């Protein structure tokens, strides 16, 4: 039985189950009024009634908090362990979880020293009076962190990490797939799980509805529930005065799992994906610049990588603090997941109520990547469409010159378009210039802004890009993506290597084509000699 080698065909015909779900979420639990020095000073002086604001006053609160944790552990008969340096905490917790039989509760508390941001005190001299007074400032220190590992009847396994030092920030880690498994079990819907996902489900529509229903309100209610059950550093009076924990998103993973009916199909699929997308936009490079203007001080890198763990490769597309990762999961499914570490990369706030906007960016990124991969392997183009690109066009009385197949600038522009396709906000003139210069081997300063405007106008009139209404930003059209992938890959994979083999004869790297051309050349010589025509 033959296996379809087209990415688009495999995804269309060989996927038995498709699930879009929030995967791992890492939440920040913090007291907003205690995140800056003046707020801490107000807490100590005005709320707690101390005459001065000093970090010395934080020690009794920390000791009381640690004592409350130790009393909680003794009362609940929970193991308290110290994690060794370099030890994988999740692996240790998994061993204890295997012995836990209750439907809900904390089964392990672990302690580890970690460097965090803290408040310290220094002397500040008044420039007028000359008197010294204490001043709070941000610093770092190695502080004990307490990891509470537990199971929730609605959300499944989770952990909540508390800092034992002021301002006592916490981290909560949960998993959307585990939440969905709990909901299916409560509804009596049978399923077969993967390590972190689903292999099959008796009611796929119900499963997707559960995943879609994991809202910010449910997550916040879950966080509040366990904040109330676990020891807290702040008293009821503190909370009544407004010193109450808020919730923001530190990291969120948005996954698309496509379970394939046959394991061999999955291997073929992922091999094709890696092979076809190593040269996305830059055929001669494995690490690619992810086309987005990098301002001074902006974090990086911007690239595409293939990373192999053991014998399993995975495709990674990095963009600022975010990564799109794609891999073959447990030999059964294609997993595409976007991890967002900072919503501000996409002009989205970090507060938990922004989760719908995070979801939209994450799930759309997964779909866009799959769309590019499918198009890159299904890039068909007709003669008329080819001529629309490589010949001059007139649109609305405006004439645009041809994007000639042999023109290095035209090829460079076409190679860049697939990369811009992945950007949620499109691109503009200044985004294109440095990467076009790199492909052409020029200094970006030598390419004028007017030249870039000319190139953008050509691409727009040829229908390869379109302007976003009311802005000076552009998006790559579907036809533009197909044309760019087809023409640039024919040029890079067929024309250049083929001519290299032909022109260099049998000494070229791939001798097959050269040998056939040598035979053709000799056959023509024999034909000429046979007809007694002068060469």
ZAGUFI-492619 format. One record per residue (C-alpha): residue number from 1; residue in three letters; x, y, z. Coordinates in Angstrom, 3 decimals, padded with zeros to 6 digits. Example, Ala and Ser with C-alpha at 12.3 -4.5 7.8 and 13.67 -1.06 7.14 Angstrom:
// ZAGUFI-492619
NODE  num  residu  x  y  z
NODE  1  ala  012.300  -004.500  007.800
NODE  2  ser  013.670  -001.060  007.140
// end
This chain:
// ZAGUFI-492619
NODE  num  residu  x  y  z
NODE  1  unk  000.000  000.000  000.000
NODE  2  unk  001.475  003.355  -000.981
NODE  3  unk  001.775  006.171  001.516
NODE  4  unk  000.815  009.713  000.528
NODE  5  unk  003.924  011.869  000.588
NODE  6  unk  002.155  015.226  000.438
NODE  7  unk  001.898  017.057  003.752
NODE  8  unk  -001.461  018.505  002.743
NODE  9  unk  -002.844  015.103  001.677
NODE  10  unk  -001.704  013.387  004.889
NODE  11  unk  -003.229  016.100  007.071
NODE  12  unk  -006.443  015.974  005.059
NODE  13  unk  -006.920  012.207  004.720
NODE  14  unk  -004.915  010.463  007.440
NODE  15  unk  -005.786  012.396  010.613
NODE  16  unk  -008.119  010.440  012.878
NODE  17  unk  -008.411  012.945  015.745
NODE  18  unk  -007.619  016.647  015.917
NODE  19  unk  -007.575  018.494  019.257
NODE  20  unk  -006.799  022.158  019.878
NODE  21  unk  -006.135  022.797  023.557
NODE  22  unk  -004.252  024.932  026.027
NODE  23  unk  -001.368  022.785  027.205
NODE  24  unk  000.842  023.881  030.089
NODE  25  unk  000.190  027.231  031.765
NODE  26  unk  002.533  028.928  034.204
NODE  27  unk  000.792  031.655  036.227
NODE  28  unk  002.228  034.396  038.400
NODE  29  unk  000.453  035.022  041.731
NODE  30  unk  001.497  038.374  043.152
NODE  31  unk  000.279  041.271  045.299
NODE  32  unk  000.225  044.275  042.932
NODE  33  unk  000.741  046.884  045.676
NODE  34  unk  003.942  045.173  046.851
NODE  35  unk  005.789  045.114  043.546
NODE  36  unk  007.556  048.453  044.041
NODE  37  unk  009.450  050.104  046.903
NODE  38  unk  006.942  052.815  047.778
NODE  39  unk  004.162  050.240  048.011
NODE  40  unk  006.221  048.076  050.372
NODE  41  unk  007.025  051.150  052.453
NODE  42  unk  003.326  051.988  052.716
NODE  43  unk  002.551  048.413  053.794
NODE  44  unk  005.121  048.506  056.598
NODE  45  unk  004.542  052.057  057.830
NODE  46  unk  000.875  052.826  057.217
NODE  47  unk  -000.671  049.361  057.349
NODE  48  unk  001.511  047.481  059.835
NODE  49  unk  002.281  050.640  061.849
NODE  50  unk  006.087  050.471  061.954
NODE  51  unk  007.925  053.808  062.336
NODE  52  unk  010.258  053.115  059.395
NODE  53  unk  010.231  050.862  056.341
NODE  54  unk  013.115  048.401  056.589
NODE  55  unk  013.743  044.911  055.247
NODE  56  unk  014.511  043.852  058.837
NODE  57  unk  010.776  044.034  059.519
NODE  58  unk  010.115  041.397  056.862
NODE  59  unk  011.974  038.643  058.741
NODE  60  unk  009.245  037.976  061.369
NODE  61  unk  006.647  037.645  058.576
NODE  62  unk  008.894  035.161  056.742
NODE  63  unk  009.525  033.096  059.889
NODE  64  unk  005.796  032.923  060.629
NODE  65  unk  005.076  031.866  057.050
NODE  66  unk  007.684  029.080  057.113
NODE  67  unk  006.350  027.899  060.499
NODE  68  unk  002.836  027.758  059.015
NODE  69  unk  004.095  025.631  056.101
NODE  70  unk  005.862  023.203  058.445
NODE  71  unk  002.749  022.952  060.634
NODE  72  unk  000.619  022.280  057.544
NODE  73  unk  002.968  019.489  056.464
NODE  74  unk  002.880  017.844  059.908
NODE  75  unk  -000.888  018.191  060.223
NODE  76  unk  -001.578  016.724  056.771
NODE  77  unk  001.223  014.120  057.065
NODE  78  unk  002.730  015.233  053.764
NODE  79  unk  006.338  014.356  052.867
NODE  80  unk  008.666  017.380  052.981
NODE  81  unk  011.859  016.909  050.965
NODE  82  unk  014.781  019.062  049.881
NODE  83  unk  015.450  018.966  046.143
NODE  84  unk  019.062  018.343  045.222
NODE  85  unk  020.808  020.737  042.870
NODE  86  unk  020.150  019.753  039.254
NODE  87  unk  017.448  017.244  040.231
NODE  88  unk  014.348  017.138  038.004
NODE  89  unk  011.586  018.108  040.396
NODE  90  unk  008.771  016.741  038.214
NODE  91  unk  010.398  013.303  038.101
NODE  92  unk  010.657  013.194  041.895
NODE  93  unk  007.060  014.386  042.281
NODE  94  unk  005.833  011.698  039.856
NODE  95  unk  007.143  008.977  042.175
NODE  96  unk  005.205  010.361  045.136
NODE  97  unk  002.110  010.911  043.023
NODE  98  unk  002.065  007.206  042.097
NODE  99  unk  001.461  006.427  045.780
NODE  100  unk  -001.278  009.041  046.228
NODE  101  unk  -004.779  007.525  046.232
NODE  102  unk  -007.072  010.385  047.240
NODE  103  unk  -009.077  012.208  044.513
NODE  104  unk  -007.797  015.583  045.677
NODE  105  unk  -005.083  016.971  047.910
NODE  106  unk  -001.384  017.805  048.310
NODE  107  unk  000.893  014.785  048.155
NODE  108  unk  004.366  016.378  048.342
NODE  109  unk  006.068  019.573  049.491
NODE  110  unk  009.563  020.190  048.153
NODE  111  unk  012.067  022.861  049.121
NODE  112  unk  014.775  024.356  046.900
NODE  113  unk  016.935  027.462  046.969
NODE  114  unk  016.540  029.730  043.954
NODE  115  unk  017.663  033.230  043.065
NODE  116  unk  014.777  035.691  043.057
NODE  117  unk  014.140  039.430  043.233
NODE  118  unk  013.813  040.755  046.814
NODE  119  unk  013.684  044.061  048.666
NODE  120  unk  016.671  045.216  050.714
NODE  121  unk  017.442  048.329  052.736
NODE  122  unk  020.196  050.880  052.250
NODE  123  unk  020.977  054.234  053.814
NODE  124  unk  019.891  057.315  051.913
NODE  125  unk  021.335  060.712  052.821
NODE  126  unk  019.101  063.718  052.382
NODE  127  unk  021.053  066.261  050.257
NODE  128  unk  019.534  069.207  052.153
NODE  129  unk  019.442  068.186  055.806
NODE  130  unk  022.251  065.624  055.636
NODE  131  unk  020.236  063.155  057.714
NODE  132  unk  020.277  059.435  056.848
NODE  133  unk  017.168  057.322  056.527
NODE  134  unk  016.504  053.746  055.328
NODE  135  unk  015.496  053.238  051.679
NODE  136  unk  014.053  050.103  050.113
NODE  137  unk  015.484  048.914  046.783
NODE  138  unk  015.267  045.850  044.540
NODE  139  unk  018.027  043.253  044.698
NODE  140  unk  018.473  039.492  044.309
NODE  141  unk  019.058  036.728  046.826
NODE  142  unk  019.030  032.939  047.156
NODE  143  unk  015.743  032.168  048.896
NODE  144  unk  013.947  028.944  049.820
NODE  145  unk  011.052  028.137  047.486
NODE  146  unk  008.345  025.738  048.644
NODE  147  unk  006.760  023.533  045.937
NODE  148  unk  003.297  022.199  046.764
NODE  149  unk  002.498  019.273  044.442
NODE  150  unk  -001.143  018.287  044.392
NODE  151  unk  -004.095  016.829  042.503
NODE  152  unk  -007.351  018.675  041.889
NODE  153  unk  -010.543  016.795  041.112
NODE  154  unk  -011.338  019.185  038.232
NODE  155  unk  -007.851  020.129  036.944
NODE  156  unk  -005.756  017.065  037.719
NODE  157  unk  -002.064  017.371  038.680
NODE  158  unk  -000.616  020.807  039.431
NODE  159  unk  002.029  022.491  041.531
NODE  160  unk  002.096  025.811  043.353
NODE  161  unk  005.447  027.334  044.299
NODE  162  unk  005.654  029.908  047.103
NODE  163  unk  008.623  032.152  047.833
NODE  164  unk  009.428  032.257  051.533
NODE  165  unk  010.613  035.878  051.403
NODE  166  unk  008.901  039.209  050.900
NODE  167  unk  006.823  039.973  048.775
NODE  168  unk  006.022  036.212  048.735
NODE  169  unk  005.182  035.833  045.067
NODE  170  unk  003.944  032.430  043.915
NODE  171  unk  003.855  030.405  040.699
NODE  172  unk  001.051  028.061  039.699
NODE  173  unk  001.514  025.426  036.980
NODE  174  unk  -001.466  023.604  035.464
NODE  175  unk  -002.165  021.601  032.299
NODE  176  unk  -005.155  022.006  029.988
NODE  177  unk  -004.988  018.427  028.713
NODE  178  unk  -005.170  017.097  032.274
NODE  179  unk  -008.159  019.364  032.884
NODE  180  unk  -009.860  017.894  029.791
NODE  181  unk  -009.143  014.328  030.961
NODE  182  unk  -010.762  015.066  034.325
NODE  183  unk  -013.848  016.539  032.651
NODE  184  unk  -014.201  013.555  030.286
NODE  185  unk  -013.888  011.132  033.192
NODE  186  unk  -016.573  013.014  035.164
NODE  187  unk  -018.855  012.943  032.090
NODE  188  unk  -018.264  009.219  031.515
NODE  189  unk  -016.690  009.714  028.072
NODE  190  unk  -014.041  007.105  027.287
NODE  191  unk  -010.679  008.112  025.829
NODE  192  unk  -007.128  006.875  025.300
NODE  193  unk  -004.524  009.354  026.454
NODE  194  unk  -001.045  010.170  025.263
NODE  195  unk  001.626  011.290  027.711
NODE  196  unk  000.263  014.813  027.428
NODE  197  unk  -002.732  014.697  025.133
NODE  198  unk  -005.200  012.311  023.537
NODE  199  unk  -004.786  009.396  021.156
NODE  200  unk  -008.510  008.753  020.735
NODE  201  unk  -011.838  009.811  022.203
NODE  202  unk  -015.344  008.379  021.979
NODE  203  unk  -016.795  011.885  021.588
NODE  204  unk  -014.297  014.197  019.804
NODE  205  unk  -016.768  017.102  019.628
NODE  206  unk  -017.349  016.957  023.384
NODE  207  unk  -013.583  016.849  023.923
NODE  208  unk  -013.018  019.966  021.792
NODE  209  unk  -015.867  021.783  023.545
NODE  210  unk  -014.261  021.029  026.927
NODE  211  unk  -010.894  022.348  025.704
NODE  212  unk  -012.538  025.499  024.336
NODE  213  unk  -014.343  025.991  027.655
NODE  214  unk  -011.150  026.294  029.734
NODE  215  unk  -011.613  030.000  030.456
NODE  216  unk  -009.771  032.613  032.471
NODE  217  unk  -012.623  032.586  035.019
NODE  218  unk  -012.272  028.841  035.651
NODE  219  unk  -008.501  029.102  035.954
NODE  220  unk  -008.734  032.002  038.417
NODE  221  unk  -011.304  030.125  040.507
NODE  222  unk  -008.906  027.161  040.609
NODE  223  unk  -006.043  029.428  041.726
NODE  224  unk  -008.168  031.087  044.441
NODE  225  unk  -009.301  027.687  045.695
NODE  226  unk  -005.765  026.486  046.409
NODE  227  unk  -004.555  029.846  047.698
NODE  228  unk  -007.289  029.534  050.326
NODE  229  unk  -006.330  025.949  051.238
NODE  230  unk  -002.571  026.408  051.544
NODE  231  unk  -000.611  028.448  054.107
NODE  232  unk  -000.388  032.137  053.187
NODE  233  unk  002.013  034.830  054.392
NODE  234  unk  -000.634  037.540  054.669
NODE  235  unk  -003.294  037.684  057.345
NODE  236  unk  -007.011  038.207  056.855
NODE  237  unk  -006.517  041.842  057.940
NODE  238  unk  -003.848  042.288  055.252
NODE  239  unk  -006.159  040.888  052.593
NODE  240  unk  -009.072  043.043  053.794
NODE  241  unk  -006.810  046.101  053.380
NODE  242  unk  -006.239  045.233  049.708
NODE  243  unk  -003.061  043.125  049.944
NODE  244  unk  -004.589  040.294  047.960
NODE  245  unk  -003.038  038.072  045.299
NODE  246  unk  -003.710  038.793  041.653
NODE  247  unk  -003.091  036.418  038.726
NODE  248  unk  -001.112  037.010  035.524
NODE  249  unk  000.246  034.754  032.797
NODE  250  unk  003.972  034.019  032.790
NODE  251  unk  003.908  031.352  030.094
NODE  252  unk  001.222  029.572  028.079
NODE  253  unk  001.462  026.731  025.566
NODE  254  unk  -001.213  026.406  022.891
NODE  255  unk  -001.182  023.025  021.175
NODE  256  unk  -002.713  021.410  018.126
NODE  257  unk  -002.534  017.614  018.211
NODE  258  unk  -003.306  015.711  015.002
NODE  259  unk  -003.439  011.959  015.641
NODE  260  unk  -002.553  009.923  012.560
NODE  261  unk  -004.241  006.651  011.741
NODE  262  unk  -000.964  004.935  010.835
NODE  263  unk  002.398  005.244  012.541
NODE  264  unk  004.366  004.926  009.306
NODE  265  unk  002.335  007.788  007.839
NODE  266  unk  003.426  009.950  010.765
NODE  267  unk  007.114  009.253  010.206
NODE  268  unk  006.823  010.065  006.514
NODE  269  unk  004.884  013.229  007.306
NODE  270  unk  007.389  014.633  009.768
NODE  271  unk  010.358  013.751  007.587
NODE  272  unk  008.697  015.672  004.744
NODE  273  unk  007.954  018.646  007.013
NODE  274  unk  011.573  018.945  008.138
NODE  275  unk  013.005  018.427  004.672
NODE  276  unk  010.641  020.917  003.054
NODE  277  unk  011.026  023.654  005.670
NODE  278  unk  014.730  023.730  006.454
NODE  279  unk  015.199  026.260  003.661
NODE  280  unk  012.032  028.282  004.204
NODE  281  unk  013.124  031.561  002.619
NODE  282  unk  016.873  030.820  002.852
NODE  283  unk  017.754  027.584  001.018
NODE  284  unk  021.410  027.606  002.121
NODE  285  unk  020.854  028.118  005.824
NODE  286  unk  019.383  026.005  008.630
NODE  287  unk  019.002  028.940  011.015
NODE  288  unk  016.796  031.568  009.412
NODE  289  unk  016.075  035.120  010.417
NODE  290  unk  012.447  035.347  011.482
NODE  291  unk  011.418  038.446  009.579
NODE  292  unk  010.476  041.093  012.061
NODE  293  unk  012.271  044.359  012.666
NODE  294  unk  014.570  043.920  015.676
NODE  295  unk  014.804  047.197  017.508
NODE  296  unk  017.732  048.062  019.721
NODE  297  unk  017.466  046.110  022.966
NODE  298  unk  014.819  043.724  021.624
NODE  299  unk  015.382  040.113  022.763
NODE  300  unk  016.128  037.406  020.239
NODE  301  unk  016.900  035.189  018.509
NODE  302  unk  014.755  035.158  015.352
NODE  303  unk  015.390  031.829  013.613
NODE  304  unk  014.254  028.384  012.568
NODE  305  unk  016.025  025.368  014.067
NODE  306  unk  015.882  021.592  013.993
NODE  307  unk  016.736  020.086  017.388
NODE  308  unk  017.153  016.343  017.909
NODE  309  unk  016.512  014.689  021.279
NODE  310  unk  017.844  011.155  020.990
NODE  311  unk  016.515  010.070  017.605
NODE  312  unk  013.453  012.353  017.586
NODE  313  unk  013.842  015.644  015.722
NODE  314  unk  011.683  018.699  016.359
NODE  315  unk  011.225  021.888  014.369
NODE  316  unk  011.468  025.181  016.295
NODE  317  unk  010.554  028.654  015.041
NODE  318  unk  011.719  031.353  017.483
NODE  319  unk  010.199  034.821  017.650
NODE  320  unk  011.372  037.111  020.473
NODE  321  unk  010.192  035.388  023.690
NODE  322  unk  007.929  032.923  021.862
NODE  323  unk  008.523  029.616  020.108
NODE  324  unk  006.514  027.454  017.740
NODE  325  unk  007.560  023.842  018.239
NODE  326  unk  006.561  020.915  016.055
NODE  327  unk  007.357  017.248  016.645
NODE  328  unk  006.103  013.693  016.171
NODE  329  unk  004.540  012.775  019.531
NODE  330  unk  005.017  009.205  020.750
NODE  331  unk  004.955  007.939  017.167
NODE  332  unk  001.223  008.635  016.979
NODE  333  unk  000.527  012.322  016.410
NODE  334  unk  001.846  015.513  014.912
NODE  335  unk  002.048  018.068  017.729
NODE  336  unk  002.287  021.758  016.880
NODE  337  unk  002.494  024.067  019.866
NODE  338  unk  003.131  027.760  020.291
NODE  339  unk  004.663  028.830  023.590
NODE  340  unk  004.188  032.495  024.473
NODE  341  unk  006.406  033.776  027.270
NODE  342  unk  005.523  037.449  027.007
NODE  343  unk  002.197  038.697  025.689
NODE  344  unk  003.717  042.126  025.052
NODE  345  unk  005.509  040.638  022.030
NODE  346  unk  002.029  040.774  020.483
NODE  347  unk  000.790  043.946  022.238
NODE  348  unk  -001.254  041.899  024.753
NODE  349  unk  -001.247  042.393  028.523
NODE  350  unk  -000.207  039.708  031.006
NODE  351  unk  -003.259  039.763  033.282
NODE  352  unk  -005.273  036.559  033.213
NODE  353  unk  -008.337  038.242  031.702
NODE  354  unk  -006.246  038.639  028.501
NODE  355  unk  -006.255  034.845  028.003
NODE  356  unk  -008.688  034.982  025.002
NODE  357  unk  -006.222  037.220  023.126
NODE  358  unk  -003.318  034.894  024.024
NODE  359  unk  -005.358  031.931  022.760
NODE  360  unk  -006.084  033.645  019.462
NODE  361  unk  -002.398  034.376  018.819
NODE  362  unk  -001.224  030.908  019.857
NODE  363  unk  -003.759  028.838  017.937
NODE  364  unk  -003.509  031.033  014.843
NODE  365  unk  000.275  030.645  014.852
NODE  366  unk  -000.126  026.854  014.834
NODE  367  unk  -002.556  026.981  011.917
NODE  368  unk  -000.395  029.421  009.953
NODE  369  unk  002.655  027.200  010.300
NODE  370  unk  000.693  024.168  009.072
NODE  371  unk  -000.705  026.242  006.218
NODE  372  unk  002.794  027.238  005.110
NODE  373  unk  004.006  023.638  005.327
NODE  374  unk  001.035  022.356  003.331
NODE  375  unk  001.427  025.020  000.678
NODE  376  unk  005.176  024.438  000.454
NODE  377  unk  004.484  020.838  -000.507
NODE  378  unk  001.380  021.509  -002.614
NODE  379  unk  002.670  024.591  -004.432
NODE  380  unk  001.030  024.221  -007.844
NODE  381  unk  000.885  027.154  -010.224
NODE  382  unk  -000.590  027.506  -013.710
NODE  383  unk  000.863  029.237  -016.727
NODE  384  unk  -001.428  032.251  -016.365
NODE  385  unk  -000.510  032.656  -012.713
NODE  386  unk  003.173  032.296  -013.580
NODE  387  unk  002.879  035.019  -016.209
NODE  388  unk  001.132  037.351  -013.731
NODE  389  unk  004.309  037.263  -011.662
NODE  390  unk  007.101  037.238  -014.232
NODE  391  unk  005.556  039.724  -016.694
NODE  392  unk  004.701  043.430  -016.269
NODE  393  unk  001.174  044.160  -015.038
NODE  394  unk  -001.156  047.162  -015.160
NODE  395  unk  -003.658  047.480  -012.288
NODE  396  unk  -006.024  050.442  -012.107
NODE  397  unk  -003.835  052.435  -014.452
NODE  398  unk  -000.704  051.695  -012.401
NODE  399  unk  002.073  049.752  -014.096
NODE  400  unk  004.443  047.441  -012.258
NODE  401  unk  007.554  045.906  -013.796
NODE  402  unk  007.984  042.138  -013.983
NODE  403  unk  009.431  040.036  -011.188
NODE  404  unk  011.795  038.320  -013.565
NODE  405  unk  012.606  034.702  -012.834
NODE  406  unk  016.338  035.357  -013.344
NODE  407  unk  016.465  038.666  -011.412
NODE  408  unk  018.362  038.225  -008.092
NODE  409  unk  016.266  040.965  -006.451
NODE  410  unk  013.020  039.309  -007.502
NODE  411  unk  014.212  035.936  -006.196
NODE  412  unk  015.265  037.521  -002.886
NODE  413  unk  011.848  039.171  -002.479
NODE  414  unk  010.064  035.895  -003.203
NODE  415  unk  012.261  034.003  -000.719
NODE  416  unk  011.347  036.468  002.039
NODE  417  unk  007.567  036.386  001.601
NODE  418  unk  006.973  032.983  003.313
NODE  419  unk  008.700  034.237  006.454
NODE  420  unk  006.587  037.391  006.667
NODE  421  unk  003.487  035.223  006.313
NODE  422  unk  003.917  033.973  009.916
NODE  423  unk  003.838  037.437  011.503
NODE  424  unk  000.508  038.299  013.175
NODE  425  unk  000.797  042.059  012.524
NODE  426  unk  002.220  041.939  009.021
NODE  427  unk  005.327  043.884  007.984
NODE  428  unk  006.339  047.268  006.681
NODE  429  unk  009.007  048.966  004.552
NODE  430  unk  011.734  049.042  007.207
NODE  431  unk  011.157  045.387  008.154
NODE  432  unk  011.986  044.212  004.632
NODE  433  unk  015.170  046.209  004.040
NODE  434  unk  017.779  044.493  006.314
NODE  435  unk  016.789  040.977  005.233
NODE  436  unk  016.678  041.856  001.534
NODE  437  unk  020.160  043.353  001.907
NODE  438  unk  021.392  040.158  003.580
NODE  439  unk  020.131  037.982  000.727
NODE  440  unk  021.691  040.302  -001.850
NODE  441  unk  024.997  040.550  000.047
NODE  442  unk  024.680  044.318  000.491
NODE  443  unk  024.925  046.782  003.357
NODE  444  unk  021.355  047.757  004.397
NODE  445  unk  022.373  051.428  004.402
NODE  446  unk  022.971  051.241  000.640
NODE  447  unk  019.312  050.395  -000.048
NODE  448  unk  017.228  053.564  -000.002
NODE  449  unk  013.733  053.812  001.440
NODE  450  unk  012.416  054.767  -001.999
NODE  451  unk  013.815  051.549  -003.448
NODE  452  unk  011.957  049.532  -000.826
NODE  453  unk  008.745  051.446  -001.564
NODE  454  unk  009.209  050.559  -005.235
NODE  455  unk  009.609  046.853  -004.398
NODE  456  unk  006.546  046.850  -002.112
NODE  457  unk  004.510  048.499  -004.876
NODE  458  unk  005.616  045.793  -007.332
NODE  459  unk  004.667  043.014  -004.937
NODE  460  unk  001.289  044.651  -004.228
NODE  461  unk  000.321  045.205  -007.850
NODE  462  unk  001.332  041.635  -008.721
NODE  463  unk  -001.109  040.459  -006.021
NODE  464  unk  001.574  038.891  -003.809
NODE  465  unk  000.940  041.205  -000.845
NODE  466  unk  -001.887  043.491  000.234
NODE  467  unk  -001.985  046.536  002.460
NODE  468  unk  -003.785  046.322  005.809
NODE  469  unk  -006.594  048.928  005.785
NODE  470  unk  -005.672  052.207  007.446
NODE  471  unk  -002.014  051.271  007.980
NODE  472  unk  001.324  051.176  006.186
NODE  473  unk  001.723  047.480  006.972
NODE  474  unk  001.355  044.611  004.502
NODE  475  unk  000.264  040.980  004.598
NODE  476  unk  001.233  038.148  002.247
NODE  477  unk  -001.749  036.891  000.231
NODE  478  unk  -002.548  033.198  -000.237
NODE  479  unk  -001.712  033.408  -003.951
NODE  480  unk  001.450  035.324  -003.093
NODE  481  unk  002.577  032.615  -000.710
NODE  482  unk  001.981  029.866  -003.294
NODE  483  unk  003.751  031.763  -006.061
NODE  484  unk  006.693  032.703  -003.848
NODE  485  unk  007.214  029.145  -002.612
NODE  486  unk  006.931  027.614  -006.055
NODE  487  unk  009.150  030.037  -007.984
NODE  488  unk  011.848  030.380  -005.320
NODE  489  unk  012.087  026.615  -004.806
NODE  490  unk  012.215  025.831  -008.508
NODE  491  unk  015.042  028.336  -008.833
NODE  492  unk  016.905  027.096  -005.752
NODE  493  unk  016.377  023.335  -006.091
NODE  494  unk  016.063  022.697  -009.811
NODE  495  unk  017.627  025.445  -011.891
NODE  496  unk  020.785  026.247  -009.948
NODE  497  unk  021.876  022.705  -008.980
NODE  498  unk  020.787  021.350  -012.372
NODE  499  unk  022.825  023.893  -014.334
NODE  500  unk  025.775  023.363  -011.985
NODE  501  unk  025.763  019.655  -012.790
NODE  502  unk  025.377  020.257  -016.518
NODE  503  unk  027.943  023.030  -016.851
NODE  504  unk  030.605  021.268  -014.779
NODE  505  unk  030.140  017.927  -016.493
NODE  506  unk  030.960  014.579  -014.863
NODE  507  unk  033.078  016.226  -012.144
NODE  508  unk  029.991  017.797  -010.546
NODE  509  unk  028.711  016.552  -007.195
NODE  510  unk  025.639  014.781  -008.630
NODE  511  unk  026.978  012.939  -011.698
NODE  512  unk  023.692  011.395  -012.877
NODE  513  unk  022.406  014.446  -014.734
NODE  514  unk  025.880  015.267  -016.060
NODE  515  unk  026.335  011.746  -017.493
NODE  516  unk  023.026  011.944  -019.358
NODE  517  unk  023.941  015.319  -020.799
NODE  518  unk  027.332  013.953  -021.899
NODE  519  unk  025.519  011.106  -023.697
NODE  520  unk  023.115  013.582  -025.289
NODE  521  unk  026.027  015.742  -026.444
NODE  522  unk  027.799  012.749  -027.992
NODE  523  unk  024.545  011.565  -029.637
NODE  524  unk  024.121  014.991  -031.238
NODE  525  unk  027.748  014.915  -032.457
NODE  526  unk  027.159  011.474  -034.007
NODE  527  unk  023.965  012.692  -035.660
NODE  528  unk  025.773  015.704  -037.132
NODE  529  unk  028.618  013.520  -038.358
NODE  530  unk  026.160  011.068  -039.871
NODE  531  unk  024.400  013.777  -041.868
NODE  532  unk  027.798  015.261  -042.872
NODE  533  unk  026.919  018.696  -041.623
NODE  534  unk  029.671  020.992  -040.457
NODE  535  unk  029.691  021.474  -036.718
// end
